Amino acid sequence: MKIRKNDNVIVITGKDKGKTGKVLRAFPAEDKVLVQGVNTLKKHQKPTKSGQKGQVVDRAMPIHVSNVMLVEAGSNKGVRTSKKLIDGKYVRVSRKTGKQI
């Protein structure tokens, strides 16, 4: 998976198309990522203590990794990536500009 935790991504398809956010968690086995503020679900919670009221909580749900694209820091646009060997380590590189991400 080319997208990791703490990456900034943009949603390219679906109901949240165009929204950007930070990846909070990655699920490589399922090919999904959890993005902050994207694909939210309203969850109804029961009261936990007596005398307390129930509430509706917005909860972010995972989105498939194919529906998001990595955002380059300088241009704030989605960018495709590739791997490049630099000093014995593979790093992610922008396909358009060739800059290291």
Backbone as JSON, one array per atom type, in Angstrom:
{
  "sequence": "MKIRKNDNVIVITGKDKGKTGKVLRAFPAEDKVLVQGVNTLKKHQKPTKSGQKGQVVDRAMPIHVSNVMLVEAGSNKGVRTSKKLIDGKYVRVSRKTGKQI",
  "N": [[0.84, -1.17, 0.0], [0.58, 2.2, -0.85], [-0.03, 4.35, 0.69], [0.31, 5.73, 3.88], [0.14, 5.99, 7.52], [-0.47, 9.23, 8.86], [-0.17, 10.57, 6.44], [-1.18, 13.11, 4.11], [-4.15, 13.14, 2.31], [-6.35, 13.18, -0.59], [-9.75, 12.76, -1.42], [-10.86, 11.02, -4.21], [-13.06, 9.85, -5.41], [-16.57, 9.1, -4.86], [-18.96, 9.94, -2.22], [-17.7, 11.89, -0.72], [-16.03, 13.28, -2.41], [-13.28, 15.29, -3.3], [-12.69, 16.22, -0.75], [-10.16, 16.72, 1.71], [-7.82, 15.22, 3.98], [-6.14, 13.91, 6.91], [-4.48, 10.83, 7.25], [-5.48, 8.68, 9.68], [-5.26, 6.05, 10.43], [-4.11, 2.99, 8.98], [-5.21, 0.14, 7.21], [-3.76, -2.38, 6.02], [-4.31, -5.08, 5.38], [-6.94, -5.12, 4.61], [-6.96, -3.26, 2.62], [-7.71, -0.58, 3.21], [-8.14, 2.76, 4.5], [-8.29, 5.04, 7.27], [-9.55, 8.15, 7.3], [-9.34, 11.43, 8.52], [-12.27, 13.19, 9.17], [-13.62, 12.31, 6.9], [-15.99, 10.24, 5.2], [-17.98, 9.94, 7.29], [-20.09, 8.62, 9.87], [-23.2, 8.58, 11.46], [-23.59, 7.69, 14.72], [-25.69, 6.3, 17.07], [-25.69, 6.54, 20.49], [-26.31, 4.82, 23.51], [-27.29, 5.92, 26.8], [-24.74, 5.8, 29.28], [-24.67, 5.98, 32.04], [-27.06, 6.18, 34.75], [-29.51, 8.71, 34.5], [-28.16, 10.11, 32.62], [-28.16, 11.43, 29.29], [-28.83, 9.96, 26.07], [-26.86, 10.11, 23.03], [-25.91, 11.42, 19.77], [-23.25, 10.54, 17.81], [-20.67, 11.54, 15.62], [-18.78, 9.47, 13.58], [-15.79, 8.46, 12.08], [-15.38, 6.36, 9.29], [-13.63, 3.6, 7.71], [-12.19, 3.98, 4.42], [-11.82, 2.83, 1.07], [-8.56, 2.29, -0.22], [-8.11, 2.81, -2.89], [-9.74, 4.89, -3.49], [-8.62, 7.2, -2.62], [-6.01, 9.68, -2.9], [-2.6, 10.51, -2.66], [-1.44, 13.62, -1.37], [0.62, 16.17, -2.57], [2.93, 18.17, -0.8], [3.73, 20.83, -1.54], [2.08, 21.7, -3.72], [-0.54, 21.03, -3.07], [-2.13, 19.21, -4.48], [-3.46, 16.13, -5.79], [-1.28, 13.34, -6.28], [0.44, 10.89, -8.2], [2.5, 8.14, -7.2], [5.8, 6.68, -7.09], [8.41, 4.25, -6.46], [11.79, 4.84, -5.54], [15.23, 4.13, -5.49], [17.33, 5.42, -3.17], [20.34, 6.08, -1.74], [20.54, 3.42, -0.78], [18.02, 2.97, 0.28], [14.54, 2.6, -0.28], [12.43, 5.15, -1.37], [9.43, 7.16, -1.5], [8.39, 8.76, -4.43], [7.27, 11.54, -6.32], [5.49, 11.13, -9.31], [5.04, 13.07, -11.21], [6.61, 15.41, -10.62], [8.99, 14.36, -9.65], [9.98, 14.75, -7.15], [10.91, 13.91, -3.78], [8.69, 12.41, -1.47]],
  "CA": [[0.0, 0.0, 0.0], [1.43, 3.38, -0.99], [-0.47, 5.38, 1.63], [0.64, 5.35, 5.25], [-0.38, 6.81, 8.6], [-0.04, 10.64, 8.9], [-0.12, 11.16, 5.1], [-2.32, 13.92, 3.7], [-4.74, 12.55, 1.11], [-7.56, 13.78, -1.13], [-10.69, 11.74, -1.88], [-11.04, 11.24, -5.65], [-14.38, 9.35, -5.82], [-17.52, 8.84, -3.8], [-19.76, 11.04, -1.7], [-16.82, 12.9, -0.14], [-15.06, 13.65, -3.44], [-12.7, 16.62, -3.15], [-12.29, 16.5, 0.63], [-8.81, 16.31, 2.08], [-7.67, 14.9, 5.39], [-4.96, 13.19, 7.36], [-4.73, 9.41, 7.49], [-5.34, 8.36, 11.1], [-4.89, 4.64, 10.58], [-4.11, 2.23, 7.74], [-5.54, -1.27, 7.34], [-3.22, -2.97, 4.79], [-4.92, -6.38, 5.07], [-8.23, -4.85, 3.98], [-6.74, -2.18, 1.65], [-8.53, 0.56, 3.6], [-7.53, 3.77, 5.36], [-9.21, 5.86, 8.05], [-9.17, 9.54, 7.04], [-10.0, 12.35, 9.44], [-13.33, 14.03, 8.61], [-14.13, 11.75, 5.65], [-16.81, 9.05, 5.35], [-18.48, 9.92, 8.66], [-21.31, 7.88, 10.13], [-23.84, 9.02, 12.7], [-23.76, 6.55, 15.62], [-26.54, 6.6, 18.22], [-25.17, 5.9, 21.69], [-27.19, 4.75, 24.67], [-26.67, 6.51, 27.99], [-23.92, 4.83, 30.02], [-25.0, 6.07, 33.46], [-28.45, 6.58, 34.96], [-29.66, 10.16, 34.54], [-27.45, 10.68, 31.49], [-28.91, 11.33, 28.05], [-28.18, 9.37, 24.92], [-26.35, 11.12, 22.12], [-25.55, 11.02, 18.42], [-21.83, 10.82, 17.65], [-20.11, 11.35, 14.28], [-17.65, 8.56, 13.65], [-15.16, 8.26, 10.77], [-15.3, 4.96, 8.89], [-12.57, 3.4, 6.72], [-12.48, 4.16, 3.0], [-10.89, 2.02, 0.29], [-7.35, 3.03, -0.57], [-8.16, 3.2, -4.3], [-10.56, 6.08, -3.6], [-7.87, 8.35, -2.14], [-4.76, 9.95, -3.59], [-1.65, 11.24, -1.85], [-1.34, 15.04, -1.69], [1.97, 16.71, -2.5], [2.93, 19.27, 0.16], [3.87, 22.15, -2.14], [1.01, 22.1, -4.65], [-1.84, 20.63, -2.52], [-2.87, 18.46, -5.48], [-3.21, 14.7, -5.76], [-0.13, 12.97, -7.08], [0.77, 9.47, -8.25], [3.82, 7.93, -6.63], [6.58, 5.5, -7.45], [9.52, 4.03, -5.55], [13.11, 5.09, -6.1], [16.29, 3.72, -4.58], [18.24, 6.52, -2.85], [21.25, 5.74, -0.64], [20.25, 2.09, -0.25], [16.66, 2.89, 0.81], [13.48, 2.97, -1.21], [11.61, 6.28, -0.93], [8.33, 7.5, -2.39], [8.72, 9.89, -5.3], [6.16, 12.01, -7.15], [5.69, 10.78, -10.72], [4.97, 14.28, -12.03], [7.73, 16.32, -10.39], [10.21, 13.62, -9.3], [10.42, 15.11, -5.8], [10.69, 12.91, -2.73], [7.53, 12.73, -0.62]],
  "C": [[0.89, 1.24, 0.0], [1.07, 4.49, -0.03], [-0.28, 4.87, 3.04], [-0.02, 6.3, 6.25], [0.29, 8.19, 8.54], [0.18, 11.26, 7.52], [-1.34, 12.05, 4.89], [-2.83, 13.39, 2.37], [-5.96, 13.37, 0.68], [-8.44, 12.65, -1.64], [-11.0, 12.03, -3.34], [-12.37, 10.7, -6.17], [-15.28, 9.2, -4.61], [-18.21, 10.09, -3.3], [-18.93, 12.17, -1.11], [-15.75, 13.38, -1.12], [-14.6, 15.1, -3.25], [-12.25, 16.96, -1.75], [-10.87, 16.0, 0.87], [-8.77, 16.03, 3.57], [-6.4, 14.12, 5.65], [-5.33, 11.74, 7.64], [-4.45, 9.12, 8.96], [-4.85, 6.95, 11.32], [-4.98, 3.96, 9.22], [-4.4, 0.77, 8.05], [-5.05, -2.0, 6.08], [-3.86, -4.31, 4.42], [-6.23, -6.21, 4.34], [-8.14, -3.82, 2.87], [-7.63, -0.98, 1.93], [-7.72, 1.5, 4.48], [-8.62, 4.55, 6.08], [-8.73, 7.3, 7.93], [-10.01, 10.46, 7.93], [-11.02, 13.21, 8.71], [-13.94, 13.52, 7.32], [-14.9, 10.47, 5.94], [-17.33, 8.9, 6.78], [-19.83, 9.22, 8.73], [-21.89, 8.4, 11.42], [-24.17, 7.79, 13.54], [-24.59, 6.99, 16.82], [-26.03, 5.81, 19.42], [-26.21, 5.92, 22.8], [-26.51, 5.47, 25.84], [-25.91, 5.44, 28.77], [-24.23, 4.83, 31.51], [-26.47, 6.46, 33.6], [-28.5, 8.1, 35.1], [-28.94, 10.85, 33.38], [-28.3, 10.51, 30.23], [-28.11, 10.59, 26.99], [-27.73, 10.46, 23.96], [-26.04, 10.53, 20.75], [-24.12, 11.48, 18.17], [-21.44, 10.61, 16.19], [-18.85, 10.52, 14.39], [-17.1, 8.35, 12.24], [-15.05, 6.76, 10.5], [-14.21, 4.81, 7.83], [-13.08, 3.55, 5.28], [-11.43, 3.37, 2.22], [-9.74, 2.87, -0.22], [-7.35, 3.48, -2.03], [-8.97, 4.47, -4.5], [-9.86, 7.33, -3.08], [-6.55, 8.47, -2.89], [-3.88, 10.81, -2.68], [-1.53, 12.69, -2.31], [0.11, 15.49, -1.53], [1.94, 17.99, -1.68], [2.95, 20.65, -0.51], [2.66, 22.6, -2.95], [-0.4, 21.83, -4.13], [-2.73, 19.96, -3.55], [-2.54, 16.98, -5.32], [-2.08, 14.32, -6.69], [0.04, 11.44, -7.04], [2.2, 9.29, -7.78], [4.49, 6.7, -7.23], [7.7, 5.37, -6.43], [10.83, 4.29, -6.27], [14.15, 4.75, -5.06], [17.27, 4.88, -4.4], [19.04, 6.13, -1.61], [20.9, 4.41, 0.03], [18.87, 1.93, 0.35], [15.68, 3.27, -0.28], [12.65, 4.1, -0.59], [10.5, 6.52, -1.94], [8.65, 8.79, -3.14], [7.49, 10.24, -6.12], [6.46, 11.69, -8.6], [5.76, 12.03, -11.59], [6.24, 15.14, -11.88], [9.04, 15.61, -10.1], [10.73, 13.95, -7.92], [10.09, 14.0, -4.81], [9.54, 13.36, -1.84], [7.82, 12.31, 0.8]]
}
